[in-house]
Amino acid sequence: MRLADIEGLMLNIGIIVFSCFIFFIIYDLAKRSNAGKFGTFVLFFALGLGLVAFIIKTIAVEMIEGNV
């Protein structure tokens, strides 16, 4: 396995861990602010939308470059 392959794999793992941490932060924010069910949904939707857009952008760029 080449170094570039290892770096690519670790980047993907790092992005997944970062995404999980972001969702944990949103959950903790909702819990500490006593947001309720609807407030928690709004927090996950609004703040999670940025993360989802980042992931979609990454996939679109990979598809345009022909790496997928």
Rosetta constraint file for C-alpha pairs under 8 A:
AtomPair CA 1 CA 5 HARMONIC 6.33 0.50
AtomPair CA 1 CA 6 HARMONIC 6.98 0.50
AtomPair CA 2 CA 6 HARMONIC 6.52 0.50
AtomPair CA 3 CA 7 HARMONIC 6.13 0.50
AtomPair CA 4 CA 8 HARMONIC 6.13 0.50
AtomPair CA 5 CA 9 HARMONIC 6.20 0.50
AtomPair CA 6 CA 10 HARMONIC 6.10 0.50
AtomPair CA 7 CA 11 HARMONIC 6.03 0.50
AtomPair CA 8 CA 12 HARMONIC 6.37 0.50
AtomPair CA 9 CA 13 HARMONIC 6.32 0.50
AtomPair CA 10 CA 14 HARMONIC 5.93 0.50
AtomPair CA 11 CA 15 HARMONIC 6.17 0.50
AtomPair CA 12 CA 16 HARMONIC 6.33 0.50
AtomPair CA 13 CA 17 HARMONIC 6.24 0.50
AtomPair CA 14 CA 18 HARMONIC 6.01 0.50
AtomPair CA 15 CA 19 HARMONIC 6.04 0.50
AtomPair CA 16 CA 20 HARMONIC 6.28 0.50
AtomPair CA 17 CA 21 HARMONIC 6.21 0.50
AtomPair CA 18 CA 22 HARMONIC 6.19 0.50
AtomPair CA 19 CA 23 HARMONIC 6.35 0.50
AtomPair CA 19 CA 51 HARMONIC 7.28 0.50
AtomPair CA 20 CA 24 HARMONIC 6.21 0.50
AtomPair CA 21 CA 25 HARMONIC 6.20 0.50
AtomPair CA 22 CA 26 HARMONIC 6.33 0.50
AtomPair CA 23 CA 27 HARMONIC 6.16 0.50
AtomPair CA 23 CA 44 HARMONIC 7.64 0.50
AtomPair CA 23 CA 48 HARMONIC 7.25 0.50
AtomPair CA 24 CA 28 HARMONIC 6.07 0.50
AtomPair CA 25 CA 29 HARMONIC 6.05 0.50
AtomPair CA 26 CA 30 HARMONIC 6.24 0.50
AtomPair CA 26 CA 43 HARMONIC 6.79 0.50
AtomPair CA 26 CA 44 HARMONIC 6.44 0.50
AtomPair CA 26 CA 47 HARMONIC 7.36 0.50
AtomPair CA 27 CA 31 HARMONIC 6.15 0.50
AtomPair CA 27 CA 40 HARMONIC 7.40 0.50
AtomPair CA 27 CA 44 HARMONIC 7.66 0.50
AtomPair CA 28 CA 32 HARMONIC 6.05 0.50
AtomPair CA 29 CA 33 HARMONIC 6.13 0.50
AtomPair CA 30 CA 34 HARMONIC 6.13 0.50
AtomPair CA 30 CA 35 HARMONIC 5.26 0.50
AtomPair CA 30 CA 36 HARMONIC 7.64 0.50
AtomPair CA 30 CA 39 HARMONIC 7.23 0.50
AtomPair CA 30 CA 40 HARMONIC 5.38 0.50
AtomPair CA 30 CA 43 HARMONIC 7.02 0.50
AtomPair CA 31 CA 35 HARMONIC 6.62 0.50
AtomPair CA 31 CA 40 HARMONIC 7.99 0.50
AtomPair CA 35 CA 39 HARMONIC 4.60 0.50
AtomPair CA 35 CA 40 HARMONIC 5.65 0.50
AtomPair CA 36 CA 40 HARMONIC 5.96 0.50
AtomPair CA 37 CA 41 HARMONIC 6.20 0.50
AtomPair CA 38 CA 42 HARMONIC 6.20 0.50
AtomPair CA 39 CA 43 HARMONIC 6.14 0.50
AtomPair CA 40 CA 44 HARMONIC 6.15 0.50
AtomPair CA 41 CA 45 HARMONIC 5.97 0.50
AtomPair CA 42 CA 46 HARMONIC 5.89 0.50
AtomPair CA 43 CA 47 HARMONIC 5.73 0.50
AtomPair CA 43 CA 48 HARMONIC 7.52 0.50
AtomPair CA 44 CA 48 HARMONIC 5.07 0.50
AtomPair CA 44 CA 49 HARMONIC 7.67 0.50
AtomPair CA 45 CA 49 HARMONIC 5.72 0.50
AtomPair CA 46 CA 50 HARMONIC 7.39 0.50
AtomPair CA 47 CA 51 HARMONIC 7.35 0.50
AtomPair CA 48 CA 52 HARMONIC 6.22 0.50
AtomPair CA 49 CA 53 HARMONIC 6.03 0.50
AtomPair CA 50 CA 54 HARMONIC 6.30 0.50
AtomPair CA 51 CA 55 HARMONIC 6.38 0.50
AtomPair CA 52 CA 56 HARMONIC 6.15 0.50
AtomPair CA 53 CA 57 HARMONIC 6.02 0.50
AtomPair CA 54 CA 58 HARMONIC 6.25 0.50
AtomPair CA 55 CA 59 HARMONIC 6.32 0.50
AtomPair CA 56 CA 60 HARMONIC 6.10 0.50
AtomPair CA 57 CA 61 HARMONIC 6.13 0.50
AtomPair CA 58 CA 62 HARMONIC 6.27 0.50
AtomPair CA 59 CA 63 HARMONIC 6.19 0.50
AtomPair CA 60 CA 64 HARMONIC 6.14 0.50
AtomPair CA 61 CA 65 HARMONIC 6.14 0.50
AtomPair CA 62 CA 66 HARMONIC 6.15 0.50
AtomPair CA 62 CA 67 HARMONIC 5.37 0.50
AtomPair CA 62 CA 68 HARMONIC 6.04 0.50
AtomPair CA 63 CA 67 HARMONIC 6.04 0.50
AtomPair CA 63 CA 68 HARMONIC 5.37 0.50
